[in-house]
Amino acid sequence: MKDEVTQRMRAVQRFLAGEKPEAICASIGRSRAWLYRWVNRYDANDDRWCNSQSTQPNNVANRTPYEIEEIVKMVRLNLYNQDLFCGAQAILWELEDLGVNPLPALRTINRILNRNGLTHRRTGKYEPKGTPYPKLPALLPNQTHQMDMVGPCYLTGPLRFYGLNVIDAATARCGLHSALSKAGQDVVDGVWSIWSRLGIPDNLQIDNAMSFFGSPKYPRATSQFIRICLRNGVEPWFIPMSEPWRNGMIEQFNDHYQQKFLCKVFMTSTDELRSGTLAFEQRHNSRYRYSKLGGKTPLKALTATQVKLRFPVQEEKPQQRMQKPETGRYHLVRLIRRDLKLNIFGELFSVPPEAKLEYVVATIDVKEQKLKLFLDKTQVDEFDYKMR
């Protein structure tokens, strides 16, 4: 850089001394335009005339206003300090709720966070370790849904309710239903309502709440939830007991549901709860963008797959107690301890030694009335399982 400055100074001095421009340019390998630019910049009263100048414009037409950038930084800090979601999407929703205008685009918020060093996470990326765990397919829409019952929740009134939340593992589409209890019929109503909007899945992953499996007093009796699943070709998958992280997607969504809906929307009646729940579901599916979907919203991710979904055939939800199914399968994932006991809703079965300290899949085949035990997709045992 120093040699180039010296070259500019000497070239201008030669020009001012009367030397022809052609000779100057030929001797240093420069163009006449280059020479005249530095001749025009020459200033005998300013020693900095030969220094390079920035080509960046003084004013950027589309630069984010300073006030908006400061608001984004403050909102991010506030969310972070409350241990809430604080990514670009969460910040955008917060700005919408605050009525900020103009509202920055999602990529603008990401740029603000990047240039201000506000992208660090509270914890590192999760690294799976330990005993292998069986995973369900989640490449296409409705291959696998995760579902959870949230509550009891309370509104001003007071009004107590339970939220039945579902998320599609492939497209992150959510389905929500609010009920005044977690009884069998309310669960069936919620499942039917959600399927009418999301479509029917192949697999439905849930925890071991009695609302889903029934009663430990009658472990071989099929609950209303299991019956509606099997009657519609859905295979329920019960995750291991006391391991809620196995339903990680819906657990994370529940935090979002609490932060962005229950703590934000003022509701005092069942009608407001019903309309507010559906509005939040629509807002999430049509506007929330996920990095794992390439920045797409759940509905755009669904459209991109061009997969035809399967919906309930009958229009009205089942009201009467459904008949015991004659076909279908449901599964329980269990970690076998050192005692080599398999717990099926309170009923214990002895299993082979090779299953010790491993996750197994216990499949109940309704048609065959069998309980089949699988270790890494290999059947290792089988039990007669006459259902009630």
C-alpha positions in Angstrom: 0.0 0.0 0.0 2.9 2.4 0.8 4.5 1.7 -2.6 1.2 2.6 -4.3 0.9 5.9 -2.5 4.5 6.7 -3.5 3.7 5.9 -7.1 0.7 8.3 -7.0 2.8 11.1 -5.6 5.6 10.7 -8.1 3.3 10.4 -11.1 1.5 13.7 -10.2 4.9 15.4 -9.6 6.1 14.4 -13.1 2.8 15.6 -14.6 3.1 19.0 -12.8 6.7 19.2 -14.0 5.5 19.2 -17.6 6.2 15.6 -18.6 3.7 14.1 -21.1 0.9 11.9 -19.7 1.6 9.2 -22.3 5.2 8.8 -21.1 4.2 8.8 -17.4 1.5 6.1 -17.9 3.8 3.9 -20.1 6.6 3.9 -17.6 4.5 2.8 -14.6 1.9 0.7 -16.4 -1.1 2.8 -15.6 -4.0 4.3 -17.6 -4.5 8.0 -18.3 -7.8 7.8 -16.4 -5.8 6.7 -13.3 -3.3 9.5 -13.7 -6.0 12.2 -14.2 -7.9 11.0 -11.2 -4.9 11.6 -8.9 -4.1 14.8 -10.6 -7.6 16.1 -9.9 -7.3 15.0 -6.2 -3.9 16.7 -5.7 -4.1 19.3 -3.0 -0.9 21.1 -1.9 -2.4 22.0 1.4 -3.5 18.4 2.3 -1.0 15.6 2.7 -3.7 13.0 2.6 -4.8 13.7 -1.0 -2.9 10.6 -2.2 -4.6 8.2 0.3 -7.3 5.8 -0.9 -10.9 6.8 -0.1 -13.8 4.5 0.8 -16.3 3.8 -2.0 -19.1 3.1 0.5 -22.0 5.5 0.1 -22.6 7.9 2.9 -26.3 7.1 3.0 -27.8 3.5 2.6 -31.4 3.8 1.3 -32.6 0.4 2.8 -30.6 0.4 6.0 -32.6 -0.6 9.1 -33.5 2.4 11.2 -31.4 2.8 14.3 -34.5 2.7 16.6 -35.7 -0.6 15.1 -32.3 -2.2 15.6 -32.2 -1.1 19.2 -35.7 -2.5 19.8 -34.7 -5.8 18.3 -31.7 -6.0 20.6 -33.7 -5.0 23.7 -36.5 -7.6 22.9 -33.9 -10.3 22.4 -32.2 -9.5 25.7 -35.5 -9.5 27.5 -36.5 -12.9 26.2 -33.1 -14.3 26.9 -33.2 -13.1 30.5 -36.6 -14.7 31.0 -35.2 -18.0 29.7 -37.7 -17.9 26.8 -37.3 -18.6 23.1 -35.1 -15.7 21.8 -34.4 -16.6 18.2 -35.3 -14.4 15.2 -38.8 -15.9 14.8 -39.6 -15.4 18.5 -38.4 -11.8 18.3 -40.6 -11.2 15.2 -43.7 -12.4 17.0 -42.9 -10.2 20.0 -42.4 -7.2 17.8 -45.8 -7.9 16.2 -47.5 -8.1 19.6 -45.8 -4.8 20.6 -47.2 -3.1 17.5 -43.7 -2.1 16.2 -43.9 -0.3 12.8 -42.2 -0.7 10.4 -41.9 -4.4 11.2 -38.5 -5.8 10.1 -38.3 -8.9 8.0 -37.1 -12.2 9.5 -33.8 -12.1 7.6 -33.3 -8.5 8.8 -33.6 -9.6 12.4 -31.1 -12.4 11.8 -28.6 -9.9 10.4 -29.1 -7.6 13.4 -28.4 -10.5 15.7 -25.4 -11.6 13.8 -23.6 -8.2 13.6 -24.3 -7.6 17.3 -23.1 -11.1 18.4 -26.5 -12.1 19.8 -26.6 -15.6 18.4 -25.1 -17.6 21.2 -27.2 -20.5 22.7 -27.7 -21.3 26.3 -26.6 -24.9 25.8 -24.6 -26.6 23.1 -26.1 -28.8 20.4 -27.6 -32.0 21.8 -25.3 -35.0 21.1 -27.1 -38.3 21.5 -25.2 -40.8 23.6 -25.7 -44.0 25.5 -28.2 -46.7 24.7 -29.6 -46.7 21.1 -33.2 -45.6 20.9 -35.7 -46.7 18.2 -36.8 -43.8 16.1 -40.0 -43.4 14.1 -39.9 -42.2 10.4 -40.4 -38.5 9.9 -39.5 -37.8 6.2 -43.0 -37.2 4.9 -46.1 -35.4 6.2 -48.2 -37.4 8.7 -45.7 -40.3 8.9 -45.4 -39.5 12.6 -47.3 -37.1 14.9 -46.3 -36.3 18.5 -49.1 -35.6 20.9 -49.3 -34.4 24.5 -51.9 -33.2 27.0 -51.1 -29.9 28.7 -52.8 -28.8 31.9 -54.7 -28.1 33.8 -54.5 -24.5 32.5 -56.5 -21.6 33.9 -58.1 -18.5 32.4 -59.6 -15.5 34.0 -63.0 -16.4 35.2 -61.9 -18.8 36.6 -61.9 -21.3 33.7 -60.0 -24.5 33.9 -59.1 -26.5 30.8 -56.7 -28.9 29.2 -54.9 -28.5 25.9 -54.4 -31.4 23.5 -51.4 -30.5 21.3 -50.2 -32.3 18.3 -47.2 -31.6 16.0 -46.3 -33.3 12.7 -42.7 -34.4 13.0 -41.9 -33.8 9.3 -43.5 -30.4 8.6 -43.9 -29.0 12.1 -47.6 -28.3 11.5 -49.5 -28.1 14.8 -53.0 -29.1 15.8 -54.6 -27.8 18.9 -57.8 -28.6 20.9 -59.0 -27.3 24.2 -61.2 -29.3 26.5 -62.7 -28.9 29.9 -61.5 -32.3 31.1 -59.1 -35.1 30.1 -61.7 -37.8 30.1 -61.8 -40.4 27.3 -64.5 -38.8 25.3 -62.8 -35.4 25.4 -59.6 -37.0 24.2 -61.5 -38.7 21.3 -63.2 -35.4 20.4 -59.8 -33.6 20.4 -58.1 -36.2 18.3 -61.0 -36.2 15.8 -61.0 -32.4 15.5 -57.2 -32.2 15.0 -57.2 -35.0 12.4 -60.0 -33.2 10.4 -57.5 -30.3 9.9 -54.0 -32.0 9.9 -55.0 -35.3 8.4 -54.6 -38.8 9.9 -51.0 -39.9 10.7 -49.5 -43.4 10.3 -47.9 -43.3 13.8 -48.9 -41.3 16.8 -46.3 -40.9 19.6 -47.6 -40.2 23.1 -46.6 -40.5 26.8 -48.1 -42.9 29.3 -50.9 -40.7 30.7 -54.0 -42.6 31.6 -56.0 -40.4 29.2 -54.2 -42.3 26.5 -53.8 -45.9 27.7 -56.7 -46.3 30.0 -56.4 -47.6 33.6 -53.5 -49.6 35.2 -56.2 -51.7 36.9 -57.1 -53.1 33.5 -53.9 -53.0 31.4 -55.2 -55.3 28.7 -58.3 -53.2 28.1 -58.1 -50.9 25.0 -58.8 -47.3 25.9 -61.1 -45.1 23.7 -58.0 -43.3 22.5 -56.4 -46.6 21.3 -59.7 -47.7 19.7 -60.1 -44.5 17.6 -56.5 -44.9 16.5 -56.7 -48.5 15.5 -60.1 -48.0 13.8 -58.4 -45.4 11.6 -55.2 -47.2 10.8 -53.0 -45.3 13.2 -50.4 -47.1 15.3 -49.9 -45.5 18.8 -46.4 -45.5 20.2 -46.0 -45.0 24.0 -42.6 -43.6 24.9 -40.6 -44.9 27.9 -42.0 -43.9 31.3 -40.4 -40.8 32.9 -38.6 -39.9 29.7 -40.6 -36.9 28.3 -37.6 -35.8 26.1 -38.4 -38.7 23.8 -41.4 -36.6 22.7 -39.0 -33.6 22.2 -40.8 -31.8 19.4 -44.1 -31.5 21.2 -42.4 -30.7 24.5 -40.6 -27.8 22.8 -43.8 -26.7 21.1 -45.6 -26.7 24.5 -43.2 -24.1 25.7 -43.9 -22.0 22.6 -47.7 -22.6 23.2 -47.3 -21.4 26.8 -45.2 -18.3 26.0 -46.9 -17.1 22.8 -50.5 -18.1 23.5 -51.5 -18.8 27.1 -49.4 -15.9 28.5 -50.3 -13.5 25.7 -54.0 -13.9 24.8 -56.7 -12.6 27.2 -59.6 -15.1 27.3 -62.5 -15.4 29.8 -64.9 -17.8 28.2 -65.0 -21.2 26.4 -65.9 -19.5 23.1 -62.9 -17.1 23.3 -60.7 -20.1 24.2 -62.0 -22.1 21.2 -61.6 -19.3 18.7 -58.2 -18.2 20.2 -56.9 -21.7 20.0 -57.7 -22.1 16.3 -56.3 -18.6 15.6 -53.0 -19.5 17.2 -52.9 -22.8 15.3 -53.4 -21.0 12.0 -50.9 -18.3 12.8 -48.2 -20.8 13.7 -48.8 -23.0 10.7 -48.9 -20.2 8.2 -46.3 -17.8 9.6 -43.8 -19.5 11.9 -40.6 -20.3 10.0 -38.3 -23.2 10.9 -34.6 -23.4 10.1 -34.9 -27.2 9.8 -37.5 -26.6 7.0 -35.1 -24.3 5.1 -36.9 -21.2 6.4 -40.3 -22.4 5.2 -43.5 -22.2 7.2 -45.2 -25.5 8.1 -47.9 -25.0 5.4 -45.3 -24.1 2.8 -43.3 -27.2 3.8 -46.4 -29.3 3.4 -47.1 -27.8 -0.1 -43.6 -28.5 -1.2 -43.9 -32.2 -0.6 -47.0 -32.6 -2.8 -48.2 -35.5 -0.5 -51.9 -36.3 -0.5 -53.1 -36.4 3.1 -55.7 -38.8 4.5 -58.6 -37.4 6.4 -61.5 -38.9 8.5 -64.2 -40.4 6.3 -67.2 -39.7 8.4 -67.9 -36.1 9.1 -69.1 -36.3 12.7 -66.9 -37.5 15.5 -67.6 -40.8 17.3 -70.0 -40.2 20.2 -70.8 -43.7 21.6 -68.4 -46.1 23.2 -66.5 -47.6 20.3 -66.4 -51.4 19.8 -63.2 -53.2 20.7 -61.0 -53.3 17.5 -60.3 -56.6 15.9 -57.1 -55.6 14.0 -54.2 -53.2 14.4 -51.1 -52.8 16.5 -49.8 -50.5 19.2 -46.4 -50.2 20.6 -44.6 -49.5 23.9 -40.9 -48.5 24.0 -39.3 -49.6 27.3 -35.9 -49.6 28.8 -35.2 -53.0 30.3 -33.5 -52.8 33.7 -31.2 -55.3 35.4 -34.3 -57.2 36.8 -35.2 -58.2 33.2 -38.8 -57.1 33.6 -41.0 -55.5 30.9 -43.7 -53.2 32.3 -46.8 -53.0 30.1 -49.1 -50.5 31.9 -48.4 -52.1 35.3 -48.3 -55.8 34.1 -44.8 -57.3 34.3 -43.2 -59.8 31.8 -39.8 -61.5 32.1 -37.6 -60.9 29.0 -34.4 -62.6 27.7 -31.0 -61.6 29.1 -29.9 -59.9 25.8 -32.5 -57.2 26.4 -30.9 -56.1 29.6 -30.1 -52.3 29.7 -31.5 -51.9 26.1 -34.5 -50.2 24.7 -37.0 -52.7 23.3 -40.3 -52.3 21.4 -43.2 -54.2 22.8 -45.8 -54.6 20.0 -49.3 -55.7 20.8 -51.0 -57.3 17.8 -54.7 -57.1 18.3 -55.6 -59.6 15.6 -53.2 -62.3 16.8 -53.7 -61.5 20.5 -49.9 -61.5 20.9 -47.3 -59.4 22.7 -44.1 -59.4 20.6 -40.8 -58.1 21.8 -38.3 -56.5 19.4 -34.7 -55.6 20.0 -33.2 -53.5 17.2 -36.0 -54.8 14.8 -35.3 -58.4 15.7 -38.0 -60.3 17.5 -36.5 -61.8 20.7 -39.7 -63.0 22.5 -43.4 -63.5 22.2 -46.2 -63.8 24.8 -49.9 -64.6 24.6 -51.8 -61.5 25.2 -55.6 -62.0 25.4 -57.2 -58.6 25.4 -60.3 -57.5 27.4 
